[in-house]
């Protein structure tokens, strides 16, 4: 794998682990469970579908767009959390 492919694969894995951590927090706090479960499902189907269409290339623009989609989801989650504690 090239350096760029490793970088995008690491980004996707980090976002997936973040989603798993958020799922644990959501189940423990009994809040935002639907978002947490849906986010993980969206990641699984999105990453698998993007990799299948990109023929396993982590540096393909389709896979990159999936990773950036989940970066946007993290930013929305942070915004909602900040808004909740104000």
JOMOLIN-V809171 format. One record per pair of residues at least 24 apart in sequence whose C-alpha atoms are under 6 Angstrom apart, sorted by the first residue. I is the first residue (numbers start at 1). J is the second residue. D is the distance in whole Angstrom. If there is no record, write none. Layout:
# JOMOLIN-V809171
i=I j=J d=D
i=I j=J d=D
This chain:
# JOMOLIN-V809171
i=5 j=58 d=5
i=5 j=59 d=5
i=12 j=67 d=6
